Structures are given as C-alpha cells and as structure tokens.
Amino acid sequence: MDDMKYEMLTELTSRLEADLLESYLEANGVDVELFQESVGHNAFPVTNESLGLVQVFVPKEKIKQAQKLLNSFQE
C-alpha cells in the first residue's frame, strides 16, 4: 500500500461540490481523481447515502497544499 501515489483528501456528499472542488484544485496546480460508486452517480441522484459519497484523491506530494486549498474552498 505504500506504493500508492494518491491520498484521499476528503469525502463529499455532493457530486456538484466535488466537481467544483476538483476545478478549484486543478486551477491551483493540484491534480485530482474523483471516485464514486457508479450506482450512486448514474442510477440514483442520492446525496446523503453512502452510495452518493464522492472521494477526492490528490497526489501524496501535494496533500498539504491541497489541504490548505480545501480549507479556503470551504470558507
């Protein structure tokens, strides 16, 4: 598991918020990978169930920068 190049930054309950965060991080030079159960994203527009959770991953070497940007994004 130490070979993983990405680390989870946060989990969000809204795909829209995840897409906005992705755009914000990428505009500030941080690559982003979003992961969501396909059932939750495609079949049901859920927001509060575990199927609706969106995990936001960033490169390990940029996790501190991404955490600072996340704090600014949430304010």
DAJOZI-V100080 format. One record per helix or strand of 3 or more residues. SS is the DSSP state (H for helix, E for strand). FROM is the first residue (numbers start at 1). TO is the last residue. If there is no record, write none. Layout:
<<SS | FROM | TO> <SS | FROM | TO>>
This chain:
<<E | 6 | 12> <H | 15 | 27> <E | 32 | 36> <H | 38 | 43> <H | 50 | 52> <E | 54 | 59> <H | 60 | 74>>
